[in-house]
Amino acid sequence: MHIAAYIEGLQREIAAPSVKLRLAAIRMLFDWLVVGQVMPVNPASSVRGPKYVVKKGKTPVLSVDEARALLNTIDTGSIVGLRDRALIGLMVYTFARVGAAIRMRVKDVYVQGRRTWVRLHEKGGKRHEMPCHHNLDEYLQAYIEGAQIGAGVKGYLFRTALGRTRQLSERPMHQADVYRMIRRRAEDAGVNTKVGCHSFRATGITEYLRNGGKLEVAQQMANHESARTTGLYDRRSDQVSLDEVERILI
């Protein structure tokens, strides 16, 4: 009863998704207490949160031209440019989360069956392996050879730069570093879409499905538990809506 009253009060203060998130956290806490035999039952299991149905995600998605322009305008004459192109390419072609990308080690790029593969360490301790698109293969090999990090297989793959020297340190990039880099590269490429770290995951999934890919395969590639989650990244309907709007010839 106390939990239900708390959730009801929250609905007057914050948005429904935030309320559901907090209720889920409370349920997980009491589940842990039940497993540890601290409590006999979970008092939050019967509490219902607000209804909130999402059929389309809010992540900004790039068009093909914008994604291509962003990748092509990166100056690859420096190690930092090679790193940035490889990192963005990884998120586009493997649907990788930024957290999985920045946790990669050099040894997570390997050859199997004459093809380059990448090993992603996703959230929840899941290991996900994907073959590389030929463009991504080129980006990764150029970066590893240019940065001369191939020998240190246990080192981080995507590393921070040492000030303005354009040399790389031994430290891994953080998500905030990646976000700042993406915003800077998008501005240089003239991309007006408010792109973020997750945009490349949504862009890759949308383009895969637009070119005849199957939703269940996209689910496996994105390492989603449910195809419904993968469907939130499908923005093919945006193009249909735009085409229909242009029929208003006034």
C-alpha positions as a Markdown table, in Angstrom:
| # | Residue | x | y | z |
|---|---|---|---|---|
| 1 | Met | 0.0 | 0.0 | 0.0 |
| 2 | His | 2.9 | 2.4 | 0.8 |
| 3 | Ile | 4.5 | 1.6 | -2.6 |
| 4 | Ala | 1.3 | 2.2 | -4.5 |
| 5 | Ala | 0.8 | 5.5 | -2.7 |
| 6 | Tyr | 4.4 | 6.5 | -3.5 |
| 7 | Ile | 3.9 | 5.6 | -7.2 |
| 8 | Glu | 0.6 | 7.5 | -7.4 |
| 9 | Gly | 2.2 | 10.6 | -5.9 |
| 10 | Leu | 5.1 | 10.4 | -8.4 |
| 11 | Gln | 2.6 | 10.4 | -11.3 |
| 12 | Arg | 1.7 | 14.0 | -10.4 |
| 13 | Glu | 5.3 | 15.1 | -10.4 |
| 14 | Ile | 7.2 | 13.3 | -13.2 |
| 15 | Ala | 6.6 | 11.7 | -16.6 |
| 16 | Ala | 5.1 | 8.2 | -16.9 |
| 17 | Pro | 8.4 | 6.6 | -18.3 |
| 18 | Ser | 10.3 | 7.9 | -15.2 |
| 19 | Val | 7.6 | 6.6 | -12.9 |
| 20 | Lys | 7.8 | 3.1 | -14.5 |
| 21 | Leu | 11.6 | 3.2 | -14.2 |
| 22 | Arg | 11.5 | 3.9 | -10.5 |
| 23 | Leu | 8.9 | 1.2 | -9.9 |
| 24 | Ala | 11.1 | -1.3 | -11.7 |
| 25 | Ala | 14.0 | -0.3 | -9.5 |
| 26 | Ile | 11.9 | -0.8 | -6.4 |
| 27 | Arg | 10.8 | -4.2 | -7.6 |
| 28 | Met | 14.4 | -5.3 | -8.3 |
| 29 | Leu | 15.4 | -4.2 | -4.8 |
| 30 | Phe | 12.7 | -6.3 | -3.1 |
| 31 | Asp | 13.5 | -9.2 | -5.5 |
| 32 | Trp | 17.1 | -9.1 | -4.2 |
| 33 | Leu | 15.8 | -9.0 | -0.6 |
| 34 | Val | 13.5 | -12.0 | -1.2 |
| 35 | Val | 16.4 | -14.0 | -2.8 |
| 36 | Gly | 18.5 | -13.2 | 0.2 |
| 37 | Gln | 15.7 | -14.4 | 2.5 |
| 38 | Val | 15.5 | -10.9 | 4.2 |
| 39 | Met | 11.8 | -10.7 | 3.2 |
| 40 | Pro | 9.3 | -13.5 | 2.5 |
| 41 | Val | 7.5 | -11.8 | -0.5 |
| 42 | Asn | 8.0 | -8.8 | -2.8 |
| 43 | Pro | 5.5 | -6.1 | -1.8 |
| 44 | Ala | 6.0 | -4.2 | -5.1 |
| 45 | Ser | 5.1 | -7.1 | -7.4 |
| 46 | Ser | 1.3 | -6.3 | -7.4 |
| 47 | Val | 1.7 | -2.6 | -7.8 |
| 48 | Arg | 0.8 | -1.3 | -11.2 |
| 49 | Gly | 2.5 | 1.6 | -12.8 |
| 50 | Pro | 1.0 | 4.1 | -15.3 |
| 51 | Lys | 0.2 | 3.0 | -18.8 |
| 52 | Tyr | 2.8 | 4.1 | -21.4 |
| 53 | Val | 3.0 | 2.5 | -24.8 |
| 54 | Val | 5.8 | 3.3 | -27.2 |
| 55 | Lys | 5.7 | 2.2 | -30.8 |
| 56 | Lys | 8.4 | 4.5 | -32.1 |
| 57 | Gly | 11.7 | 5.5 | -30.4 |
| 58 | Lys | 12.8 | 9.1 | -29.9 |
| 59 | Thr | 16.4 | 8.6 | -30.9 |
| 60 | Pro | 17.4 | 11.0 | -33.8 |
| 61 | Val | 18.2 | 9.0 | -37.0 |
| 62 | Leu | 20.5 | 10.1 | -39.8 |
| 63 | Ser | 19.6 | 9.7 | -43.4 |
| 64 | Val | 22.0 | 7.8 | -45.7 |
| 65 | Asp | 23.4 | 11.0 | -47.2 |
| 66 | Glu | 24.0 | 12.5 | -43.7 |
| 67 | Ala | 25.7 | 9.3 | -42.4 |
| 68 | Arg | 27.9 | 9.1 | -45.5 |
| 69 | Ala | 28.8 | 12.8 | -45.4 |
| 70 | Leu | 29.7 | 12.5 | -41.7 |
| 71 | Leu | 32.1 | 9.5 | -42.4 |
| 72 | Asn | 33.6 | 11.0 | -45.6 |
| 73 | Thr | 34.3 | 14.4 | -44.1 |
| 74 | Ile | 36.5 | 13.1 | -41.3 |
| 75 | Asp | 40.1 | 14.0 | -41.9 |
| 76 | Thr | 42.0 | 10.7 | -41.8 |
| 77 | Gly | 45.3 | 12.3 | -42.0 |
| 78 | Ser | 45.7 | 12.0 | -38.3 |
| 79 | Ile | 45.4 | 9.1 | -35.8 |
| 80 | Val | 42.5 | 10.8 | -34.1 |
| 81 | Gly | 40.6 | 11.0 | -37.4 |
| 82 | Leu | 41.2 | 7.3 | -38.1 |
| 83 | Arg | 40.0 | 6.5 | -34.6 |
| 84 | Asp | 36.8 | 8.6 | -35.0 |
| 85 | Arg | 36.0 | 7.1 | -38.3 |
| 86 | Ala | 36.5 | 3.6 | -37.0 |
| 87 | Leu | 34.4 | 4.2 | -33.9 |
| 88 | Ile | 31.5 | 5.7 | -35.8 |
| 89 | Gly | 31.7 | 3.0 | -38.5 |
| 90 | Leu | 31.6 | 0.3 | -35.8 |
| 91 | Met | 28.4 | 1.7 | -34.3 |
| 92 | Val | 26.8 | 2.1 | -37.7 |
| 93 | Tyr | 27.7 | -1.3 | -39.2 |
| 94 | Thr | 27.4 | -3.5 | -36.1 |
| 95 | Phe | 24.5 | -1.7 | -34.3 |
| 96 | Ala | 26.9 | -1.5 | -31.3 |
| 97 | Arg | 26.0 | 0.5 | -28.2 |
| 98 | Val | 28.6 | 3.1 | -27.4 |
| 99 | Gly | 29.2 | 1.4 | -24.0 |
| 100 | Ala | 30.2 | -1.8 | -25.8 |
| 101 | Ala | 32.3 | 0.0 | -28.3 |
| 102 | Ile | 34.5 | 1.9 | -25.8 |
| 103 | Arg | 35.0 | -1.3 | -23.7 |
| 104 | Met | 36.6 | -3.1 | -26.7 |
| 105 | Arg | 40.2 | -4.2 | -26.5 |
| 106 | Val | 42.5 | -4.6 | -29.5 |
| 107 | Lys | 42.1 | -8.4 | -29.3 |
| 108 | Asp | 38.4 | -8.0 | -29.8 |
| 109 | Val | 39.1 | -7.3 | -33.5 |
| 110 | Tyr | 40.2 | -10.7 | -35.0 |
| 111 | Val | 40.2 | -12.7 | -38.2 |
| 112 | Gln | 38.0 | -15.8 | -38.5 |
| 113 | Gly | 37.4 | -17.7 | -41.8 |
| 114 | Arg | 39.3 | -15.0 | -43.8 |
| 115 | Arg | 36.9 | -12.3 | -42.5 |
| 116 | Thr | 37.4 | -9.7 | -39.8 |
| 117 | Trp | 35.1 | -10.0 | -36.8 |
| 118 | Val | 34.5 | -7.9 | -33.8 |
| 119 | Arg | 33.7 | -9.0 | -30.2 |
| 120 | Leu | 31.4 | -6.7 | -28.3 |
| 121 | His | 30.9 | -6.8 | -24.5 |
| 122 | Glu | 27.3 | -5.7 | -24.1 |
| 123 | Lys | 25.5 | -4.7 | -20.9 |
| 124 | Gly | 24.6 | -7.5 | -18.6 |
| 125 | Gly | 27.9 | -9.3 | -19.2 |
| 126 | Lys | 26.8 | -10.5 | -22.6 |
| 127 | Arg | 29.4 | -11.2 | -25.3 |
| 128 | His | 28.2 | -10.5 | -28.8 |
| 129 | Glu | 30.3 | -11.3 | -32.0 |
| 130 | Met | 29.7 | -9.8 | -35.4 |
| 131 | Pro | 31.4 | -10.1 | -38.8 |
| 132 | Cys | 32.6 | -6.8 | -40.2 |
| 133 | His | 31.1 | -4.9 | -43.2 |
| 134 | His | 33.8 | -4.4 | -45.8 |
| 135 | Asn | 33.8 | -0.6 | -45.0 |
| 136 | Leu | 34.2 | -1.2 | -41.3 |
| 137 | Asp | 37.0 | -3.7 | -42.0 |
| 138 | Glu | 38.8 | -1.0 | -43.9 |
| 139 | Tyr | 38.2 | 1.6 | -41.2 |
| 140 | Leu | 39.4 | -0.7 | -38.4 |
| 141 | Gln | 42.5 | -1.9 | -40.2 |
| 142 | Ala | 43.5 | 1.6 | -41.2 |
| 143 | Tyr | 43.1 | 2.8 | -37.6 |
| 144 | Ile | 45.0 | -0.1 | -35.9 |
| 145 | Glu | 47.9 | 0.1 | -38.4 |
| 146 | Gly | 48.0 | 4.0 | -38.2 |
| 147 | Ala | 47.9 | 4.0 | -34.4 |
| 148 | Gln | 50.4 | 1.1 | -34.2 |
| 149 | Ile | 48.4 | -0.6 | -31.5 |
| 150 | Gly | 48.2 | -4.0 | -33.0 |
| 151 | Ala | 51.0 | -5.4 | -30.8 |
| 152 | Gly | 49.2 | -4.5 | -27.5 |
| 153 | Val | 46.3 | -6.8 | -27.8 |
| 154 | Lys | 45.2 | -6.3 | -24.2 |
| 155 | Gly | 45.1 | -2.5 | -24.6 |
| 156 | Tyr | 41.9 | -0.6 | -25.2 |
| 157 | Leu | 40.9 | -0.2 | -28.8 |
| 158 | Phe | 39.5 | 3.3 | -28.7 |
| 159 | Arg | 41.7 | 5.6 | -26.6 |
| 160 | Thr | 41.7 | 9.2 | -25.6 |
| 161 | Ala | 44.0 | 11.8 | -27.3 |
| 162 | Leu | 46.9 | 13.4 | -25.5 |
| 163 | Gly | 45.8 | 17.1 | -25.6 |
| 164 | Arg | 46.5 | 18.7 | -28.9 |
| 165 | Thr | 49.4 | 16.4 | -29.8 |
| 166 | Arg | 46.9 | 14.1 | -31.8 |
| 167 | Gln | 48.7 | 11.1 | -30.2 |
| 168 | Leu | 46.8 | 8.5 | -28.3 |
| 169 | Ser | 47.1 | 7.6 | -24.6 |
| 170 | Glu | 46.5 | 4.2 | -22.9 |
| 171 | Arg | 43.2 | 5.3 | -21.4 |
| 172 | Pro | 39.9 | 4.4 | -23.0 |
| 173 | Met | 37.4 | 6.9 | -24.2 |
| 174 | His | 34.4 | 7.6 | -22.1 |
| 175 | Gln | 30.8 | 8.1 | -23.4 |
| 176 | Ala | 31.0 | 11.8 | -22.8 |
| 177 | Asp | 34.2 | 11.9 | -24.9 |
| 178 | Val | 32.4 | 10.1 | -27.7 |
| 179 | Tyr | 29.4 | 12.4 | -27.6 |
| 180 | Arg | 31.6 | 15.5 | -27.9 |
| 181 | Met | 33.5 | 14.0 | -30.8 |
| 182 | Ile | 30.2 | 13.1 | -32.6 |
| 183 | Arg | 28.8 | 16.5 | -32.2 |
| 184 | Arg | 32.0 | 18.1 | -33.4 |
| 185 | Arg | 32.2 | 15.8 | -36.5 |
| 186 | Ala | 28.5 | 16.3 | -37.3 |
| 187 | Glu | 29.0 | 20.1 | -37.2 |
| 188 | Asp | 32.0 | 19.8 | -39.5 |
| 189 | Ala | 29.9 | 17.7 | -41.9 |
| 190 | Gly | 27.1 | 20.2 | -41.9 |
| 191 | Val | 24.7 | 17.6 | -40.4 |
| 192 | Asn | 21.8 | 19.5 | -38.7 |
| 193 | Thr | 20.2 | 16.5 | -37.1 |
| 194 | Lys | 20.8 | 16.5 | -33.4 |
| 195 | Val | 22.8 | 13.3 | -33.5 |
| 196 | Gly | 24.0 | 11.4 | -30.4 |
| 197 | Cys | 25.9 | 8.2 | -29.6 |
| 198 | His | 22.7 | 6.1 | -30.0 |
| 199 | Ser | 21.8 | 7.6 | -33.4 |
| 200 | Phe | 24.2 | 5.4 | -35.3 |
| 201 | Arg | 22.6 | 2.2 | -33.8 |
| 202 | Ala | 19.2 | 3.4 | -35.0 |
| 203 | Thr | 20.5 | 4.5 | -38.3 |
| 204 | Gly | 22.1 | 1.2 | -39.0 |
| 205 | Ile | 19.0 | -0.8 | -38.1 |
| 206 | Thr | 16.8 | 1.4 | -40.2 |
| 207 | Glu | 18.9 | 1.1 | -43.3 |
| 208 | Tyr | 19.3 | -2.6 | -42.8 |
| 209 | Leu | 15.5 | -3.1 | -42.7 |
| 210 | Arg | 15.0 | -0.6 | -45.6 |
| 211 | Asn | 17.2 | -2.7 | -47.8 |
| 212 | Gly | 15.3 | -5.9 | -47.3 |
| 213 | Gly | 16.7 | -7.1 | -44.0 |
| 214 | Lys | 14.5 | -9.1 | -41.6 |
| 215 | Leu | 13.4 | -7.8 | -38.2 |
| 216 | Glu | 14.3 | -11.1 | -36.4 |
| 217 | Val | 17.8 | -11.0 | -37.9 |
| 218 | Ala | 18.2 | -7.3 | -37.0 |
| 219 | Gln | 17.2 | -8.3 | -33.4 |
| 220 | Gln | 20.0 | -10.8 | -33.3 |
| 221 | Met | 22.5 | -8.3 | -34.8 |
| 222 | Ala | 21.5 | -5.7 | -32.3 |
| 223 | Asn | 21.5 | -8.3 | -29.4 |
| 224 | His | 18.0 | -7.4 | -28.3 |
| 225 | Glu | 16.0 | -9.7 | -26.1 |
| 226 | Ser | 12.8 | -8.8 | -27.9 |
| 227 | Ala | 12.0 | -7.9 | -31.6 |
| 228 | Arg | 9.6 | -5.3 | -30.2 |
| 229 | Thr | 12.7 | -3.4 | -28.8 |
| 230 | Thr | 14.3 | -3.6 | -32.2 |
| 231 | Gly | 11.2 | -2.3 | -33.8 |
| 232 | Leu | 11.5 | 1.0 | -31.9 |
| 233 | Tyr | 14.6 | 1.7 | -34.0 |
| 234 | Asp | 12.8 | 1.2 | -37.3 |
| 235 | Arg | 12.2 | 4.6 | -38.9 |
| 236 | Arg | 11.2 | 3.5 | -42.3 |
| 237 | Ser | 7.8 | 5.1 | -41.7 |
| 238 | Asp | 9.4 | 8.5 | -41.4 |
| 239 | Gln | 10.2 | 8.5 | -45.1 |
| 240 | Val | 6.6 | 7.4 | -46.0 |
| 241 | Ser | 5.2 | 10.2 | -43.9 |
| 242 | Leu | 7.5 | 12.7 | -45.6 |
| 243 | Asp | 6.5 | 11.5 | -49.1 |
| 244 | Glu | 2.8 | 11.8 | -48.3 |
| 245 | Val | 3.2 | 15.3 | -46.8 |
| 246 | Glu | 4.8 | 16.5 | -50.1 |
| 247 | Arg | 1.6 | 15.5 | -51.9 |
| 248 | Ile | 0.0 | 18.7 | -50.5 |
| 249 | Leu | 0.6 | 20.8 | -53.5 |
| 250 | Ile | -0.3 | 24.3 | -52.4 |
